[in-house]
Amino acid sequence: MAATLIELYIKIAQLAIILIILAYFLYRRLKDRITGFTWFITLFSFIVLQSLIEIAIFFPTQNGKINSSSTIQEIHMIPSGIALFGLFLYLEFIRSEKPSTILLGFASVLLGGYLAVYFIELSFGLESSLAAEYRSSRIILNILQAFVLAEALYIFIQDIRKVEYRKLRRISLAMAVAFGIGFFFATLKIFERWTIQVNENLQFYGAIPFSITFGILAIAFIANPFYVYLLPAKINKILVFNEAGLLLYSVRIGKGEPEIGEDILFSGIITALRSLIAETTGARTDLRKVSFRDKKLLIVENLERNLTTLIVCDSDSFILQTAAKHFTERFYLKYKPSIDKFDGAVGIFEDASDIVRRVFPFVPPEEIIMD
């Protein structure tokens, strides 16, 4: 909660940064149909709501209309807690198809515990006996914040170590710095009931560092809007088939030697698996991935289910599946007439590498090689 005009001005500047990011994501979501941006539109909407409530509460608090120690002031942190939980889910979906059960349970307990304890404190008026920094709800929320930011820091440090492309390492480094600053001061906030007593000047230690964090994230996201899809994953190949199983487009990522006949093999695998599923279960085919030892085959269809993209990679993360979905929709949107009335001429699809570069911009153009 902003306690002085200086903190209020910092909060307003932070809100302006978030609104710029949110407006940009909305623009790209509507214009380019980038479904991955829905995550950040939701997250930043909650943060904007939290900031607006905090700013709205500031003025009556200063005028004495609201008790400055009232628990109701902390209500602006509820959207922040929900946004933190959403960020946790996104971080988990970056790495895998579903969140880790242990981590999901821990995050859920923290969020649920924060909400339950907050409303208990509010209902029983415990502010009369507890200073704000000693309230259990605030401590639990600070722990949730530190936990999520620690996971973000860990993931992007891992990206720096594992990713193949230099551009992705640079972006991951910027993200790691941003989340590192946030994690350090989030940890400090857990112990604020002691640190504030040591030095009252630390009352600004929350607003200023987190504004720096948001500033770095704003620059990183706006300069690289497709970062929502960037992963320490190796994409080996992208293939596109029509509903008859005919290969329309094939491109390999990397400078290695091509493997003769692999496109036909992939097409045969998908056709056989779909037939097997239909015959054994009677279910409509909804094949999404096939796993081998160290490789994954991600299979994504467009909305009309007449176009299939197959991506050979080493990750089955939910975010990469979202990127594959976006690529498939963009491909169909660009070549719809030719796909609907396919006459066997595949030359028209050769410039689809432009879509690959747009959806997966971390791949150097010289490594996108037509087969």
N, C-alpha and C positions, 0 to 999 in steps of 0.2 A: 504494500500500500504506500503510495506517495505521501511523504510526511511534510515536505517543504515545497516551495515553488520551484526550486532547482530540480528536485526529483520529478515534479510534474512536467517541467519542460523536457526533461530527458525522456519521460514516458511518451510525451507527444511526438518527439522526434523518432522514437522507436516505433510508434504506431504508424508514422508516415512511411517509414522504411517497409514495414509489413504490408501496408496498403499498396505500395508500388509493386511488391512481389505478387500480391494477390491479384491485382489488376492485370499484370502481365500474364500470369498463369490462366486467368479467365479468358483473356484474349487468345492465347495459344490453344486453350482447350476448345473454344468455340470455332476458331478458324481452322486449325489443323486436326481437330478431333483426337488430340493426344490424351488418351484415357488415363495414362499414368499421372497426369497433372491433377486428377480428381483427388488423389491423396493429399496433395499440398493445398489445394483449394479448401478442403475440409479442415486441415490442421490450422492454416493461417486464419480461417474464418473464426475458429474458436479463440485464437490468440487476439484477434481484433475485438471480439466480444469481451474478452477479459480486460483489455486495455480501456475500452469505452466505459465499462462499468466502474473501473478504478478511477478514471478521470471524473465521471459523474458523481462519485461518492466524495471526491476530494473537497469540493466547494462547501457543501453543507457541513462537512466535518470541521472545516476551518471556521465556519460561522457559528459553530456550537449547536447545530441542529441534530447532530449525531454524536454520541459519546465516542471520543477518539479511541477508546479501548474496547468498543463494542465488537462482539463476534460477528455481527452482521456485515462489518466491513470486509471480512475475509471471504464473503460470497463471490467476489470477483475472481478468486483463485480456482473455483470449480471448473470453469471452461479451460483454464490452464492445465488442470489435472487430467481432463479428458483429452486435451491435445497431446499431452505427454504420453498417454496410453496409446493414442493413435500413432505417434512417432515410433513408439516401441514396436507396434505391429508392422509398420513399414520397414523398419530395420530388420525384423525377422523375415519378412517376405523378400528382402534383398538377397538373403542367404539361402533360403529354401522355399519349398512349396507351402509349408505351414510352420507356425511358430513352435519353438521348443516347448514341450509340456511343462518342464520345470520353470523356465523363465516366464512363460505365460501365467503360470500359477502365482509366481512371486509378484509380478506386476499387477495381476488382478487383485491379490490380497492387499497390496499397498493402496491401490485406487479405492477399492471397496472399504478398506479400513479408514482411509482419509475421509470419505464421504460420511460414513457412519459416525465417526468420532466428531466430525465437524457439527453435524446436526444434533448430536447429544450435547455438545458444548453450547450450541445456540439455544436449544430448548431449555436447558437448566441454568442459563445465564452465568456460566462459569467465569466470564470475563471479570467479574467482581473480585475473584480470588486468584486469577492467573493473568500475568502480563502476556502480551501477544506472543513474544518470543518463547514463552514456556508452554504454550498450548500444544497439546499432543497432535491435533490435526495438522498444524503447521509443520511440526517436526516430521510427521509421516509423509506429507507432501514434499518436503525438502529431500527426504530419502528417495522417494519415487523419482524426483527430478534428477538427483545425482545418479541413480541407477540407470535411467534411460540415457543420460548424456555419457555415462561411462561406457555403455554398450555402443553408442554411436562412435565414440573415440576409438574403441577397440576395433570396430569394423573398418573404419577408414585408415587406421594404422596398418591393418592387415591388407587393405587394398594397396597401400603404398608399397608393401613388400611383395605382393603377389601379381599385381596387374602387369600385363605385357606391354602396354603402350605408354609412352612418355607423357602424352597429354593427360591421360587418365590419372597417372601418378601425381601430376601437378595439381589437378583439381582435387584429388583425394587428400593431398597435403594441406591445401587451403581449408578443406572441410575438417580435417583432423585438428588444425590449429583453432578453428572456430569452436568446435565441440570441446577441445581441451580447455580453452578459456572458460567456457560455460561450466564444465565439470568441476574445475578447481573452485570456482566461486559458489557453485551449488553445494559442494562439500562444506565450504566455509559457512554457508547459511545453516547447515545442520547444527552447527555449534555457535550460532549467532548470540545465544543468551549469555555466552562467556566472552566472545570477541568484542561485542558492543561495549561491555563493561570495561574492557581494556583500553579501547580507543573509540571515542564517540565519532571521530571522523569517518569510521567505517560504515556509517549509516548509508553512504552512497555506493557501497561495494556491490550491491545487487544491480542497481539500475545501469550504471556505467559499463561494467563488464558485459552484461547481457546485451546492451546496445551494440557493443563492439562485435559480439558474436553474431547478432542479427545482421549487422552491416556486412561482415565477411560472407555470410550465407547469401545475402541479397546479391552481392557482386558475383558470387559463384553461380547461383541459379540463373540470374538474368543473362550472364555471359555464356552459360552452357545449359540451356533449358532442358536438354535431353539427359541431364545427369540422372534423372529419375530411373533411367535404364542402364546406367553404367555399372558394370560389375567386374570383379576380378575373375571373370569367366572367359574361357577361350571359345570363340565361335569358329567352327571349322568350315561349315558349309551351309548355304541357304538354297533350298529348292522349292519350286512352286509347281503344283499339278492342278489340272482342271478336274471336273467331277468324273471324267472318264478314266482318270489315272494317267493322262498323257502329260509328259514333262513340258512345261512352258518356259521355265527359266531356271538356270542353275549357275551359281557363283560360289567359288571357294574363297575363303579368307586366309591369307598367308601366302608365303612364297615357296612352299614346299611343292614337290612334284605331284601332279594329279594322279589319282588312282583310277585306272581304266575300268569302265563298266560299273562303277559304284552307283551312279544315278539310277540305272536300271535295277540294281539290287535294292536300293531304298524304296523305289516304287513297288517292287514285288513284295517287300516286307510289309508295307502299309496295307496293300490290297489283301494279302494273306491274313494279316491280323484282324482286319475288319470283317472278313468273311468268317473267320473263326469265332469272333465274338458274337456275330449275328446268328450263327448256326448253333452255338453252344448255350447261349443265354436268351436268345430271342429278342435282345434289346437292340434299339437303334444304335448305330455306331457313334460312339463319343470318345474315340481314342485321342488322348491328349499327350501321352509321352511313352517312350519305350526306353528302358534302362539297360545298359550293358555294363561291363566292368568299370570303365573310367569315362564312358561317353553316354550322353543322353540324346534321344531323338524327341524334340518337341514338335508336336503336330497340332496346328491351329487352322481352323476353318473360318471363312468370312460369315457374315450374317445370313447370306443366301445359301450357304453350304454348297457352293459350286466351285469353290477354290480352296486349295489346301497348301499351306506353307509348312515345310519341314526344315527345322534347324538342327544341325548336328553341333553339339557343344558339350561342355563338361559341367553344366549346371541345369537344374530343373526348377529354379526359383520362380516364384509367382510373378515377380517383376519382369523377368525375362520373357515369361509367357505373355505378359501384357504387351511387351514390346513386339513380340511376334504377331500378336493380334493386330496391333496398330499397323505393322508392315503389310499384313494381308489385306486389310481394309484399304490402305493407300494404293496398293497394287491393283486391286479390283476397281477402285474408283478411277484410276488413270486409264486402264485398259478394258473397261467394261464392254464396249462394242465388240472388240476383237475376241474377248473371252466367251461372250455369249454366242458368237458365230465363228467359232474357231475353225479355220480351214487348213491347219497344219503348218502355217507359216509362223515360225517362232522368232524371226528376225525383228519383228516389231517390239519385242520385249527387251531388246538388248540395252536400252537406256534405263532399265529399271534399277541399274546400279546407283542412279541418283537417289532413289528411294532408300536404298541400303545406306548411303552416306548420310541421309537426313535422319533416319531412325537410329542408326548406330554410328554417330559422328566420331567416336573414339577410334574407329578403325581407319588407319591411313588409306587414302584413296589408291595408292599403288599396290595395296595388298588385297584389293577387291578384284579378283581375276575371273573373267568369264570362262566357263567350260564349254 
